[in-house]
Each structure stands twice: as C-alpha cells, then as structure tokens.
C-alpha cells in the first residue's frame, strides 16, 4: 500500500475509531447469519461513533477503497470486517519507510 494514502486514511479520527471498533468484532447474530460469522453493521458502528449515516458511508467507502475494510452481505445486512493482511502490509510499509 502507498504510504501517503495509508497515513491519510489513518489520520482521520473517525476512520481510526472504526478500525479500532472492527479489531475484534462480536459474532454477527442477525437472522440469516451462519454461526461463527463476525462483523459489525453500519448501525452497530453508528452506536459508537459521533457521526451521521452519510459521514459513516463516506468513511467506509474510503476504508474499503484502500482495502483496510471488507464489506459482505449477510442476508439483508451489510457487515464490515477488517482486512488484517492489508493492515499488516500498511504497518510494514510504515516501519520500512519511516524507521531507521
């Protein structure tokens, strides 16, 4: 991942908080979900954020666009999870390019 793009995404407090909320998501238990699936809906995220739905949608598009968050449909629900591999790649890029 490009360093500047990754840092710009992380520099926003709301997006950083979203990534923190998705770090260890609870099991998704809505009807239509198979057991063991994990993730958080937009409504679940809004309960913990100080933003309106349109702002959350914009943040999620940005996070999806750089690959840090994945969206999947579970029944009628949109469920978000982190892409841990992409987060590891960004971490390694930061280490490689910024630390001696």
C-alpha positions as CSV (number, residue, x, y, z in Angstrom):
1,X,0.0,0.0,0.0
2,X,1.2,3.5,-0.8
3,X,2.5,5.1,2.4
4,X,0.9,8.6,2.0
5,X,-2.5,7.1,1.1
6,X,-2.5,4.9,4.1
7,X,-1.4,7.6,6.5
8,X,-4.0,10.0,5.2
9,X,-6.7,7.3,5.8
10,X,-5.4,6.8,9.4
11,X,-5.1,10.5,10.1
12,X,-8.9,10.9,10.4
13,X,-10.1,10.2,14.0
14,X,-13.4,8.6,12.8
15,X,-11.7,6.2,10.5
16,X,-9.2,5.3,13.1
17,X,-12.0,4.7,15.6
18,X,-13.8,2.5,13.0
19,X,-10.7,0.3,12.6
20,X,-10.5,0.0,16.4
21,X,-14.1,-1.0,16.7
22,X,-13.6,-3.6,14.0
23,X,-10.5,-5.0,15.6
24,X,-12.2,-7.8,17.5
25,X,-15.8,-7.8,16.2
26,X,-18.5,-9.7,18.0
27,X,-20.2,-12.6,16.3
28,X,-22.9,-11.4,13.9
29,X,-26.1,-12.8,15.2
30,X,-28.9,-11.4,13.0
31,X,-31.3,-13.7,11.2
32,X,-29.7,-15.3,8.1
33,X,-26.2,-15.3,9.5
34,X,-24.5,-18.6,9.9
35,X,-22.8,-19.2,13.3
36,X,-19.2,-18.1,13.6
37,X,-19.5,-15.1,11.3
38,X,-18.0,-12.0,12.8
39,X,-18.5,-8.4,11.8
40,X,-20.3,-5.2,12.5
41,X,-23.2,-3.5,10.7
42,X,-23.3,0.2,9.9
43,X,-25.9,0.6,12.6
44,X,-23.6,-1.1,15.1
45,X,-20.8,1.3,14.2
46,X,-23.0,4.3,14.4
47,X,-23.9,3.4,18.1
48,X,-20.2,4.1,18.9
49,X,-19.4,7.0,16.6
50,X,-20.3,10.6,16.7
51,X,-21.3,11.0,13.1
52,X,-24.3,10.8,10.9
53,X,-25.0,7.9,8.4
54,X,-23.8,9.8,5.3
55,X,-20.5,10.5,7.0
56,X,-20.1,6.9,8.0
57,X,-20.9,5.8,4.5
58,X,-18.1,8.1,3.2
59,X,-15.6,6.8,5.8
60,X,-16.5,3.2,4.9
61,X,-16.0,3.9,1.2
62,X,-12.6,5.3,1.9
63,X,-11.6,2.4,4.1
64,X,-12.9,-0.1,1.5
65,X,-11.1,1.8,-1.3
66,X,-7.7,1.3,0.3
67,X,-8.6,-2.3,1.3
68,X,-8.5,-1.9,5.0
69,X,-12.1,-2.9,5.4
70,X,-14.2,-5.5,3.7
71,X,-17.9,-5.5,3.2
72,X,-20.0,-8.6,2.8
73,X,-23.7,-9.2,2.6
74,X,-25.3,-11.5,5.1
75,X,-29.0,-11.8,4.3
76,X,-30.3,-8.2,4.1
77,X,-27.4,-6.9,6.2
78,X,-24.1,-5.3,5.2
79,X,-21.4,-6.5,7.5
80,X,-18.0,-4.9,7.9
81,X,-14.7,-6.6,8.9
82,X,-11.1,-5.5,8.8
83,X,-8.7,-6.9,6.3
84,X,-5.9,-7.9,8.7
85,X,-3.5,-8.7,5.9
86,X,-3.8,-5.2,4.4
87,X,-3.4,-3.7,7.8
88,X,-0.2,-5.7,8.4
89,X,1.1,-4.5,5.0
90,X,0.4,-0.9,5.9
91,X,2.2,-1.4,9.2
92,X,5.2,-2.9,7.5
93,X,5.3,-0.1,4.9
94,X,5.3,2.4,7.8
95,X,8.1,0.5,9.5
96,X,10.2,0.1,6.3
97,X,9.9,3.7,5.2
98,X,9.9,5.7,8.4
99,X,12.0,3.9,10.9
100,X,15.8,3.6,10.7
